[in-house]
């Protein structure tokens, strides 16, 4: 069977520890007819025993059925993860990325087989996130291990791999390439890939039949858009073919040629895409100091809002080939390293958080912006146009990543009850579009904004009622094999709303965070279930779908600003997505 880790000789068999609360749900969301859904969690820990470095080999896919989640909330019966053999049985999971995408898959470039398989190549690991397509049939998989650069597609019903690619290598950074995240466009006809270390926005064109079934996935090199300086391609994109774990053939092909004009240093306005391309052509309001691509958040008009590591923003028309820049923002205008983004009524909501690099360990950033997506067309706007609306900026933001006010550093670490730092990251909208929820990874709170008036309030993820009263679900689910690890520390990350409007599902980080360790150490790894109240304007954590990986033995020297955990737990969920059945 395909599911638990024992099916791969070098793999592991993880044990699910699903801790439930017995809190009674009083639904106040938006009622919608549905036949249930699945919650998919992306675990960055290694699925291979004996690996020395965290987040470098394999990864773990956690899938729970909504009916089992409801049962866990109401009665305390633990929800068990589904397997990936196509039977969708609770208790057969979790799933090993190295099983879903077998190591025997063969690499091909535009000229044919390269003679290498996945097993021969580095960096096939660190499952950073998955997102369901608009048709609710497929999910992308983003493997973020340094130098790797793999993006895959899975069938949501059968849980089998259907396509796998390795992104372009460039001279954009020492690592050459990596996939941070990828996003489906509005109608599922393309997958937009954030090649973080390659400083490229890349596109996989998707063809479907009348029922929405994917019939081909085409890596279009001609569509690629470079956002760095002095860019050169060092290794072309490749596709992997062969049999998946269900004994079905993977699909995919590589077409096109990289366009030199799309790799040029300057924006259409004649300034550097990334500062330093020439001596006198940096933008005047801070520009863009480091264009490692974080997330290409796609609007309903297929504009990609490309958030950048050093702050600032580029907006791309993703329907053109090559893709083109139609908007550009300096980091003093739109600061922070953003990741979260949603659209409501033609307005894009974007956040700004701290840097993922070591510099982020002394930063504090919680900022939220709103931009009119309808103001972009087929040609480039003037810089910083339309000007973003500043919805919220933390009073204690440090003067970093484009912010020009505040203290230079915040050295308070990340331990709960001690730290004053903030880090805005995951964002979700309620089904009715009235409210935007944005997590603070360090403070364990969620800020809620009215999408029309911009009024806001907050609730915590550590108490029973979200208002500081009673013991929260994370406290019950916290790791207990290191007495000195702070308990009841969810460390919320990416999140998504349930299709019926009842819940937000939030990825909770682990005690050995694989990425951005200086702001994301947590004590109850898994997926938090937040019950929405008051028409979606408030929430409370009612349960935790606990994940566990105590077989991964990779070590980490220290956790910046946190606790140097001495226990066995390595599970570290970074992303969560929902698939309607």
Backbone torsions as a table, in degrees:
resi	resn	phi	psi	omega
1	UNK	NA	155.9	178.0
2	UNK	-105.2	122.3	179.3
3	UNK	173.4	-85.5	-176.5
4	UNK	-74.0	165.2	-168.5
5	UNK	-70.4	-16.6	-176.5
6	UNK	-66.7	-10.7	-179.6
7	UNK	-73.8	-17.3	176.3
8	UNK	-108.2	121.3	-174.1
9	UNK	-53.0	-35.4	-178.9
10	UNK	-90.6	3.2	-176.2
11	UNK	-90.7	-169.3	-176.3
12	UNK	-134.8	162.3	177.3
13	UNK	-113.9	104.2	-177.9
14	UNK	-79.1	155.6	178.9
15	UNK	-111.5	126.7	177.7
16	UNK	-81.2	130.7	172.7
17	UNK	-120.3	92.0	-176.7
18	UNK	-96.3	113.2	-177.3
19	UNK	-101.2	125.8	-176.6
20	UNK	-110.3	152.8	165.5
21	UNK	-100.5	161.4	179.5
22	UNK	-109.2	28.3	180.0
23	UNK	-70.8	141.1	178.5
24	UNK	-84.0	128.9	179.7
25	UNK	-84.7	131.6	169.5
26	UNK	-115.2	104.1	-171.9
27	UNK	-74.8	128.7	177.3
28	UNK	-132.1	23.0	-177.6
29	UNK	-90.0	-153.3	-178.8
30	UNK	-104.8	114.4	-177.4
31	UNK	-71.3	128.3	177.7
32	UNK	-139.5	139.0	177.0
33	UNK	-67.9	132.5	175.2
34	UNK	-160.2	162.4	-178.3
35	UNK	-105.1	20.4	-179.1
36	UNK	102.0	172.9	-176.1
37	UNK	-155.6	169.3	175.8
38	UNK	-116.5	145.7	174.6
39	UNK	-107.6	120.9	-178.4
40	UNK	-108.3	124.5	178.4
41	UNK	-112.5	140.7	-177.4
42	UNK	-105.4	111.7	-177.1
43	UNK	-102.3	121.3	-174.7
44	UNK	-81.4	-8.8	-176.2
45	UNK	-68.5	160.8	179.4
46	UNK	-69.9	140.8	173.0
47	UNK	-102.5	17.8	-179.7
48	UNK	-125.3	131.5	-179.6
49	UNK	-74.9	141.2	171.5
50	UNK	88.7	6.0	177.1
51	UNK	-78.1	134.2	-174.8
52	UNK	-80.9	-28.9	-173.4
53	UNK	-107.0	135.7	-178.0
54	UNK	-68.6	145.1	172.4
55	UNK	61.0	43.1	-177.3
56	UNK	-125.1	-13.6	-176.5
57	UNK	-141.3	112.7	178.2
58	UNK	78.5	-151.8	-177.0
59	UNK	163.9	171.1	-172.9
60	UNK	-126.4	130.1	177.9
61	UNK	-105.0	118.2	177.9
62	UNK	-105.4	126.5	-178.6
63	UNK	-130.5	124.1	177.3
64	UNK	-121.3	144.9	176.8
65	UNK	-88.1	141.3	-175.2
66	UNK	-61.5	-33.1	-179.7
67	UNK	-67.4	-34.6	177.2
68	UNK	-72.1	-33.8	177.7
69	UNK	-66.4	-44.7	178.2
70	UNK	-60.1	-40.3	179.1
71	UNK	-64.4	-39.5	178.0
72	UNK	-62.5	-43.7	-178.6
73	UNK	-65.2	-42.6	-171.9
74	UNK	-82.6	-34.2	-172.2
75	UNK	-123.7	-12.1	-178.6
76	UNK	88.0	-0.2	176.3
77	UNK	-73.7	123.0	-170.3
78	UNK	-67.0	130.7	174.0
79	UNK	-71.3	130.3	-179.3
80	UNK	-104.6	143.5	-176.8
81	UNK	-75.2	147.7	177.9
82	UNK	-78.0	154.5	173.6
83	UNK	-88.6	179.1	-177.8
84	UNK	-116.8	29.2	178.4
85	UNK	-94.2	2.1	179.4
86	UNK	95.4	-12.0	179.7
87	UNK	-84.5	-17.0	177.1
88	UNK	54.4	45.5	178.7
89	UNK	-93.8	131.2	174.1
90	UNK	-64.9	136.3	-179.2
91	UNK	98.4	-12.1	179.4
92	UNK	-86.4	-9.9	-178.2
93	UNK	-99.4	-176.4	3.3
94	UNK	-77.3	-177.6	-175.4
95	UNK	-113.4	142.9	179.8
96	UNK	-92.2	124.7	177.4
97	UNK	-55.6	-35.8	-179.8
98	UNK	-70.7	-14.3	174.1
99	UNK	-91.5	-41.2	178.8
100	UNK	-62.1	-41.6	176.5
101	UNK	-113.5	90.9	-173.5
102	UNK	-58.2	145.5	-178.9
103	UNK	-66.2	-10.4	179.7
104	UNK	-84.9	-5.6	178.7
105	UNK	-58.6	136.4	-172.1
106	UNK	-99.2	138.8	-179.3
107	UNK	-85.1	138.0	176.2
108	UNK	-131.5	142.1	167.4
109	UNK	-111.1	-167.8	-175.9
110	UNK	-65.9	-13.5	-178.5
111	UNK	-101.7	-5.2	-178.8
112	UNK	126.8	-164.0	-176.5
113	UNK	-66.1	138.9	178.8
114	UNK	-88.4	-10.4	-177.4
115	UNK	87.7	6.7	-179.2
116	UNK	-120.3	152.8	174.4
117	UNK	-115.2	174.5	176.0
118	UNK	-54.7	-40.2	-177.6
119	UNK	-61.6	-24.4	-177.9
120	UNK	-85.4	-13.6	-168.2
121	UNK	-108.7	154.1	-177.5
122	UNK	-85.8	161.6	164.7
123	UNK	76.6	22.5	178.4
124	UNK	-87.8	78.2	-177.2
125	UNK	-171.7	-178.1	178.9
126	UNK	68.8	73.7	179.5
127	UNK	-69.4	101.9	-170.5
128	UNK	-88.0	-29.6	-179.1
129	UNK	-178.4	158.9	174.7
130	UNK	-137.1	146.8	177.8
131	UNK	-136.3	135.8	178.6
132	UNK	-78.1	143.8	179.6
133	UNK	-75.9	164.9	-178.4
134	UNK	-59.8	-25.0	-179.9
135	UNK	-83.1	-6.4	-177.5
136	UNK	59.9	34.4	179.3
137	UNK	-113.8	-30.2	-172.2
138	UNK	-134.4	161.5	175.7
139	UNK	-132.4	143.8	170.5
140	UNK	-87.8	155.6	174.5
141	UNK	-126.3	131.4	-176.2
142	UNK	-119.6	112.5	-177.9
143	UNK	-101.6	116.3	-164.1
144	UNK	-105.2	11.6	178.9
145	UNK	-60.8	138.1	-179.0
146	UNK	-55.1	139.6	179.4
147	UNK	72.3	-5.2	-177.0
148	UNK	-77.8	-80.0	176.3
149	UNK	83.4	46.9	-177.3
150	UNK	-109.0	137.0	174.4
151	UNK	-132.5	128.5	-176.9
152	UNK	-123.5	170.1	176.3
153	UNK	-131.0	133.8	177.9
154	UNK	-119.0	148.4	170.7
155	UNK	-78.6	123.0	-175.4
156	UNK	-69.7	-29.8	-179.0
157	UNK	-80.6	-50.8	-176.4
158	UNK	-85.7	-16.2	180.0
159	UNK	65.8	30.3	179.1
160	UNK	-109.6	154.4	176.1
161	UNK	-71.9	140.1	174.8
162	UNK	-122.1	-19.6	180.0
163	UNK	-158.8	151.5	177.9
164	UNK	-152.0	133.4	179.6
165	UNK	-131.8	157.3	168.6
166	UNK	-116.7	128.3	-171.9
167	UNK	-75.6	174.1	-175.3
168	UNK	-68.8	138.3	170.7
169	UNK	-92.2	138.6	178.8
170	UNK	-137.8	179.0	174.7
171	UNK	-91.8	17.3	-174.7
172	UNK	-65.4	-26.1	177.6
173	UNK	-160.8	165.1	-177.5
174	UNK	-57.1	-34.3	-178.7
175	UNK	-71.0	-21.6	173.6
176	UNK	85.0	-43.8	179.7
177	UNK	-167.3	152.0	171.7
178	UNK	-171.4	148.8	177.1
179	UNK	-102.8	112.5	176.1
180	UNK	-80.4	-56.7	176.1
181	UNK	-152.1	164.4	169.9
182	UNK	-137.0	153.4	-175.6
183	UNK	-131.9	137.6	173.0
184	UNK	-72.4	146.2	172.6
185	UNK	-77.0	-176.8	-168.0
186	UNK	-61.4	-37.3	-176.7
187	UNK	-110.1	10.1	177.9
188	UNK	75.3	16.5	179.5
189	UNK	-90.3	0.1	177.8
190	UNK	-156.6	152.5	173.4
191	UNK	-117.9	119.2	-177.6
192	UNK	-96.1	123.4	-169.2
193	UNK	-111.2	127.2	174.9
194	UNK	-87.6	97.8	173.6
195	UNK	-83.3	88.4	-169.8
196	UNK	-59.7	-60.8	-177.5
197	UNK	-71.7	-23.6	175.8
198	UNK	-80.3	-11.9	-178.2
199	UNK	53.7	44.3	179.5
200	UNK	-129.4	138.8	163.2
201	UNK	-95.1	123.0	-175.6
202	UNK	-122.0	160.8	-173.9
203	UNK	-133.4	132.2	171.6
204	UNK	-108.6	116.0	179.6
205	UNK	-81.1	133.7	-175.1
206	UNK	-113.9	128.1	173.5
207	UNK	-109.0	144.5	-175.9
208	UNK	-136.6	159.4	171.9
209	UNK	-88.8	-175.0	-174.6
210	UNK	-64.6	-22.2	179.6
211	UNK	-92.7	3.0	179.4
212	UNK	89.3	2.2	178.0
213	UNK	-70.7	132.8	178.5
214	UNK	-71.2	126.7	178.7
215	UNK	-106.6	-17.5	174.0
216	UNK	-164.6	152.7	174.8
217	UNK	-127.6	119.6	-168.8
218	UNK	-121.1	112.0	178.0
219	UNK	-77.2	109.3	-173.0
220	UNK	-98.2	96.3	-178.9
221	UNK	-62.9	-27.9	-179.5
222	UNK	-66.7	-18.2	-178.2
223	UNK	-85.4	-13.9	-170.7
224	UNK	-60.1	140.5	179.4
225	UNK	-124.5	116.2	176.5
226	UNK	-82.2	142.5	179.4
227	UNK	-123.7	5.9	179.2
228	UNK	-97.3	-158.1	178.8
229	UNK	-125.9	146.1	-179.7
230	UNK	56.7	39.5	-169.6
231	UNK	-77.7	138.7	174.8
232	UNK	-138.3	142.0	175.2
233	UNK	-80.9	126.7	179.2
234	UNK	-106.3	-20.5	178.0
235	UNK	-154.7	124.9	-177.9
236	UNK	-71.8	160.2	175.3
237	UNK	-63.4	151.2	179.8
238	UNK	-133.9	163.7	178.9
239	UNK	-124.5	150.4	179.0
240	UNK	-112.2	132.7	-178.4
241	UNK	-127.8	160.3	-178.3
242	UNK	136.2	-167.6	-176.6
243	UNK	-88.8	136.2	173.0
244	UNK	-85.0	-174.1	-176.7
245	UNK	-68.9	-14.9	175.6
246	UNK	-93.7	6.7	-178.0
247	UNK	66.4	30.0	175.1
248	UNK	-108.7	150.2	-178.6
249	UNK	-75.5	136.7	169.1
250	UNK	-73.4	155.3	177.1
251	UNK	-115.0	168.1	175.0
252	UNK	139.6	152.7	175.8
253	UNK	-153.8	164.4	178.2
254	UNK	-114.4	130.0	176.8
255	UNK	-134.0	167.7	170.3
256	UNK	83.7	-178.4	179.4
257	UNK	-136.6	142.4	176.9
258	UNK	-62.5	135.2	-177.4
259	UNK	-97.6	120.7	-176.8
260	UNK	-59.8	-35.2	179.9
261	UNK	-62.1	-33.5	180.0
262	UNK	-76.3	-14.8	178.1
263	UNK	-97.0	0.8	-174.7
264	UNK	-63.4	160.7	-174.7
265	UNK	-74.2	-29.3	-167.9
266	UNK	-102.0	149.0	171.5
267	UNK	-76.2	170.6	175.7
268	UNK	-59.2	-19.5	177.6
269	UNK	-87.9	4.1	174.2
270	UNK	80.4	21.1	175.7
271	UNK	-118.4	165.6	-177.1
272	UNK	-64.4	131.1	169.8
273	UNK	-59.2	-45.4	178.0
274	UNK	-124.3	133.1	-176.0
275	UNK	-52.3	143.4	175.0
276	UNK	95.0	6.2	-179.3
277	UNK	-68.5	-34.7	171.0
278	UNK	-142.5	167.4	-173.0
279	UNK	-68.5	-29.7	-169.8
280	UNK	-127.0	21.6	-176.8
281	UNK	-124.3	25.8	172.7
282	UNK	-74.4	144.5	174.1
283	UNK	-58.8	157.0	-168.3
284	UNK	-87.0	-15.3	-177.3
285	UNK	-112.3	49.5	177.0
286	UNK	94.8	-24.8	178.2
287	UNK	62.1	-145.9	-179.4
288	UNK	-133.8	107.8	-168.3
289	UNK	-84.2	-24.8	-177.8
290	UNK	-151.6	107.3	-171.3
291	UNK	-98.2	32.2	164.7
292	UNK	-58.3	124.8	-175.6
293	UNK	-78.6	126.2	176.9
294	UNK	-89.9	-67.2	-177.9
295	UNK	-140.3	132.4	170.2
296	UNK	-95.6	87.1	-174.4
297	UNK	-79.2	122.3	-167.8
298	UNK	-101.0	131.6	178.5
299	UNK	-88.4	175.4	179.1
300	UNK	-68.9	-14.9	175.9
301	UNK	-98.2	10.1	178.3
302	UNK	64.6	31.9	165.0
303	UNK	-86.7	132.0	176.2
304	UNK	-98.3	121.4	176.9
305	UNK	-91.4	101.9	-171.1
306	UNK	-90.1	102.8	178.5
307	UNK	-81.4	148.9	-168.3
308	UNK	-127.6	149.4	-173.3
309	UNK	-61.4	-35.0	-178.0
310	UNK	-96.0	13.2	-176.3
311	UNK	88.0	173.2	-171.3
312	UNK	83.9	179.7	-173.9
313	UNK	-158.3	145.0	168.2
314	UNK	-121.8	140.2	177.8
315	UNK	-114.3	127.9	-175.3
316	UNK	-118.2	142.4	167.3
317	UNK	-82.6	111.0	-173.9
318	UNK	-88.7	-5.0	-179.4
319	UNK	-86.8	-18.5	178.4
320	UNK	-82.9	156.6	177.7
321	UNK	-129.1	113.0	-3.5
322	UNK	-68.1	163.0	175.7
323	UNK	-64.0	149.3	-172.2
324	UNK	-129.0	152.8	177.4
325	UNK	-82.6	125.7	177.5
326	UNK	-118.3	-5.6	177.2
327	UNK	-151.6	144.3	178.7
328	UNK	-144.2	139.5	-176.1
329	UNK	-134.1	134.8	175.5
330	UNK	-76.1	158.4	-176.8
331	UNK	-75.8	-15.1	172.4
332	UNK	-77.9	-19.2	177.9
333	UNK	-89.5	-41.1	178.4
334	UNK	-134.1	97.1	-171.9
335	UNK	-105.8	171.1	-176.3
336	UNK	89.3	155.1	177.1
337	UNK	-89.0	95.9	-173.1
338	UNK	-81.8	156.2	173.8
339	UNK	-141.5	-40.6	-177.6
340	UNK	-78.0	144.0	176.7
341	UNK	-166.3	137.4	175.6
342	UNK	-143.8	163.0	178.6
343	UNK	-117.2	136.2	173.6
344	UNK	-137.2	120.4	175.6
345	UNK	52.1	45.8	176.6
346	UNK	78.0	4.9	177.6
347	UNK	-111.2	132.4	177.1
348	UNK	-94.3	127.5	174.9
349	UNK	-100.0	127.7	-178.3
350	UNK	-132.7	147.5	177.0
351	UNK	-116.5	169.5	175.9
352	UNK	-131.4	130.2	178.7
353	UNK	-128.3	-163.4	-176.3
354	UNK	-84.3	167.5	179.4
355	UNK	-72.0	144.0	176.1
356	UNK	-77.4	-18.2	180.0
357	UNK	-72.8	175.0	179.8
358	UNK	-58.3	-27.1	179.1
359	UNK	-60.8	-26.3	-178.3
360	UNK	-67.4	-14.3	-176.7
361	UNK	-63.8	-21.3	178.4
362	UNK	-117.8	19.1	178.0
363	UNK	-101.6	157.5	173.4
364	UNK	-142.5	119.0	-177.4
365	UNK	-146.6	124.6	169.5
366	UNK	-141.0	102.8	-175.7
367	UNK	-137.5	144.4	179.6
368	UNK	-132.7	132.8	-179.0
369	UNK	-122.3	163.6	177.0
370	UNK	-137.5	127.9	-177.8
371	UNK	-129.0	139.0	179.3
372	UNK	-78.6	106.8	-178.1
373	UNK	-68.1	-26.3	-177.3
374	UNK	-71.1	-10.4	-178.2
375	UNK	-82.5	-3.4	179.1
376	UNK	-101.9	141.5	178.6
377	UNK	-126.7	-146.6	-178.5
378	UNK	-85.6	-17.3	179.5
379	UNK	-115.4	163.9	-172.0
380	UNK	-74.4	136.6	170.2
381	UNK	-76.8	162.6	170.5
382	UNK	-62.1	155.7	179.6
383	UNK	-53.3	140.2	174.6
384	UNK	61.2	33.0	-179.1
385	UNK	-130.0	128.5	-2.5
386	UNK	-71.3	149.2	-177.7
387	UNK	-68.9	132.5	-178.3
388	UNK	-70.9	146.7	172.5
389	UNK	-83.5	126.3	175.2
390	UNK	-82.1	105.8	-177.8
391	UNK	-80.1	-41.0	-176.5
392	UNK	-158.3	139.1	172.1
393	UNK	-140.2	127.1	179.7
394	UNK	-59.9	136.3	-177.1
395	UNK	-63.7	-25.4	-177.0
396	UNK	-107.4	21.2	174.9
397	UNK	-56.5	138.3	175.4
398	UNK	-77.4	160.5	180.0
399	UNK	-82.1	72.9	-175.2
400	UNK	-140.5	158.3	176.5
401	UNK	51.5	41.6	175.6
402	UNK	101.9	-23.4	177.1
403	UNK	-71.0	130.2	-173.2
404	UNK	-103.1	-0.5	179.9
405	UNK	-120.9	158.3	178.7
406	UNK	104.6	177.6	178.1
407	UNK	-69.8	153.1	-179.3
408	UNK	-69.0	-34.8	-178.0
409	UNK	-142.2	161.3	170.9
410	UNK	-132.1	111.3	-172.3
411	UNK	-100.5	27.5	-174.1
412	UNK	-87.8	4.8	175.2
413	UNK	71.8	-146.5	-178.7
414	UNK	-139.8	6.8	-179.1
415	UNK	-69.8	131.8	-178.4
416	UNK	-62.1	141.1	-178.8
417	UNK	85.7	-12.8	179.5
418	UNK	-115.4	-46.8	-174.3
419	UNK	-70.8	146.4	171.4
420	UNK	-112.1	2.6	-178.9
421	UNK	-70.4	158.2	177.3
422	UNK	-134.5	155.5	179.0
423	UNK	-153.7	104.6	177.3
424	UNK	-80.0	133.1	-177.5
425	UNK	-141.9	-90.7	-176.6
426	UNK	-66.6	148.3	-179.3
427	UNK	-142.7	143.4	176.2
428	UNK	-148.5	153.3	174.8
429	UNK	-106.8	151.2	173.3
430	UNK	-71.9	159.2	-177.5
431	UNK	-58.6	-35.8	-179.5
432	UNK	-79.9	-4.6	177.2
433	UNK	76.0	4.9	-175.6
434	UNK	-80.1	-25.8	-172.8
435	UNK	-135.1	145.4	176.3
436	UNK	-113.3	125.7	178.8
437	UNK	-107.4	131.6	-179.1
438	UNK	-133.0	127.7	-175.8
439	UNK	-82.3	153.9	166.2
440	UNK	-113.1	108.7	-173.7
441	UNK	-63.1	-31.0	-174.5
442	UNK	-89.6	-43.6	-175.0
443	UNK	-85.4	-4.7	177.6
444	UNK	59.3	40.4	175.8
445	UNK	-129.0	164.5	173.2
446	UNK	-123.7	125.0	175.2
447	UNK	-88.9	136.3	-178.2
448	UNK	-119.1	128.3	-177.6
449	UNK	-118.0	133.8	171.7
450	UNK	-70.4	123.8	-172.8
451	UNK	-69.9	-14.9	179.5
452	UNK	-101.5	-45.8	-174.9
453	UNK	-96.2	-16.4	-176.2
454	UNK	70.5	4.6	173.4
455	UNK	-59.3	149.8	-178.4
456	UNK	-145.1	156.5	172.9
457	UNK	-144.1	178.9	-178.8
458	UNK	-141.1	158.9	171.8
459	UNK	-138.6	155.5	-177.8
460	UNK	-97.9	162.0	177.9
461	UNK	-108.2	15.8	-174.6
462	UNK	-114.2	-13.1	-179.2
463	UNK	-111.3	171.4	-178.7
464	UNK	-70.0	-36.1	-174.2
465	UNK	-109.0	3.3	-178.2
466	UNK	78.0	0.8	-177.3
467	UNK	-119.7	11.8	178.1
468	UNK	96.9	6.0	-176.6
469	UNK	-112.3	130.2	175.4
470	UNK	84.9	164.5	-178.4
471	UNK	-80.8	129.2	-178.6
472	UNK	-82.8	165.3	-176.9
473	UNK	-65.3	-31.4	179.1
474	UNK	-67.5	-33.9	177.9
475	UNK	-61.2	-40.9	179.5
476	UNK	-67.6	-35.2	-174.1
477	UNK	-93.3	3.2	-172.7
478	UNK	-70.4	151.1	177.1
479	UNK	-62.9	142.0	-177.0
480	UNK	-126.9	18.0	-178.5
481	UNK	-97.7	10.4	173.0
482	UNK	-144.1	105.5	-173.7
483	UNK	-62.1	-23.6	-176.2
484	UNK	-90.5	-7.9	176.3
485	UNK	-72.4	125.0	177.9
486	UNK	-58.1	132.0	-180.0
487	UNK	-91.2	169.8	178.7
488	UNK	54.9	50.0	-177.2
489	UNK	-127.4	85.5	-173.0
490	UNK	-64.5	-35.2	-174.2
491	UNK	50.4	66.5	-176.1
492	UNK	-68.6	145.8	-178.7
493	UNK	-127.1	-122.2	-178.7
494	UNK	-74.2	155.5	-177.3
495	UNK	-151.7	165.5	179.7
496	UNK	-152.6	147.7	-179.3
497	UNK	-84.0	148.7	174.6
498	UNK	-75.3	151.3	-175.7
499	UNK	-66.8	-20.1	178.6
500	UNK	-89.9	-0.8	177.5
501	UNK	78.6	5.1	-176.4
502	UNK	-80.1	-36.6	-169.3
503	UNK	-132.6	159.1	158.4
504	UNK	-109.7	135.0	174.3
505	UNK	-104.7	126.4	-170.8
506	UNK	-124.6	127.1	175.3
507	UNK	-69.6	130.2	177.8
508	UNK	-110.0	132.2	-175.8
509	UNK	-81.5	168.8	-176.0
510	UNK	-107.2	-179.4	-177.4
511	UNK	-73.9	-18.2	174.2
512	UNK	-120.1	79.3	-176.6
513	UNK	-68.0	129.0	-176.3
514	UNK	-74.6	-36.7	-178.7
515	UNK	-124.3	148.9	179.7
516	UNK	47.2	52.4	-174.5
517	UNK	-62.7	-22.3	-176.5
518	UNK	-77.3	-1.7	177.3
519	UNK	-140.4	12.2	-169.7
520	UNK	-139.6	22.3	175.4
521	UNK	-73.0	130.8	-178.6
522	UNK	-133.6	173.0	-175.1
523	UNK	-118.1	-5.9	-177.7
524	UNK	-137.0	67.0	-175.4
525	UNK	-58.8	141.5	-179.5
526	UNK	147.9	-145.3	178.4
527	UNK	-124.7	122.1	176.5
528	UNK	-83.6	140.2	178.2
529	UNK	-107.2	111.3	-178.8
530	UNK	-102.7	118.6	175.6
531	UNK	-79.0	125.2	178.1
532	UNK	-84.4	139.6	-178.1
533	UNK	-130.8	166.1	174.9
534	UNK	51.8	53.5	177.1
535	UNK	62.7	24.1	177.4
536	UNK	94.7	5.4	-176.8
537	UNK	-88.7	-3.6	-176.3
538	UNK	-151.4	165.0	178.1
539	UNK	-156.3	166.6	173.7
540	UNK	-147.8	143.5	179.2
541	UNK	-76.9	118.8	-176.8
542	UNK	-107.6	-16.1	-179.5
543	UNK	-166.7	162.9	175.4
544	UNK	-130.5	123.7	170.9
545	UNK	-83.3	97.5	-172.3
546	UNK	-77.6	135.7	171.8
547	UNK	-107.5	160.2	180.0
548	UNK	-153.6	140.7	173.1
549	UNK	-146.5	95.6	180.0
550	UNK	-102.9	5.8	178.1
551	UNK	-94.4	-26.1	174.6
552	UNK	-65.1	121.3	-175.1
553	UNK	-110.1	11.3	179.8
554	UNK	-60.2	144.5	-176.4
555	UNK	-111.6	159.8	176.0
556	UNK	-133.7	137.6	-174.3
557	UNK	-63.4	-47.9	-178.7
558	UNK	-162.4	160.9	176.7
559	UNK	-109.5	110.0	-175.2
560	UNK	-57.9	122.5	177.2
561	UNK	72.9	3.4	-177.3
562	UNK	-119.9	-152.2	-179.8
563	UNK	-107.4	134.0	178.3
564	UNK	-80.0	88.6	-172.0
565	UNK	-60.3	136.1	-176.8
566	UNK	-112.2	5.3	-177.8
567	UNK	-89.9	-165.2	-172.8
568	UNK	-101.1	-16.7	-172.6
569	UNK	-70.7	126.3	178.5
570	UNK	-118.1	-7.6	-177.9
571	UNK	-57.2	138.7	-174.9
572	UNK	-152.0	90.4	-179.3
573	UNK	-82.9	125.5	179.2
574	UNK	-105.4	-32.2	-174.5
575	UNK	-130.5	157.3	175.5
576	UNK	-146.5	142.4	177.2
577	UNK	-144.8	161.3	-176.2
578	UNK	-116.6	136.1	172.6
579	UNK	-120.8	116.3	175.3
580	UNK	-70.0	139.0	-178.5
581	UNK	-88.3	NA	NA
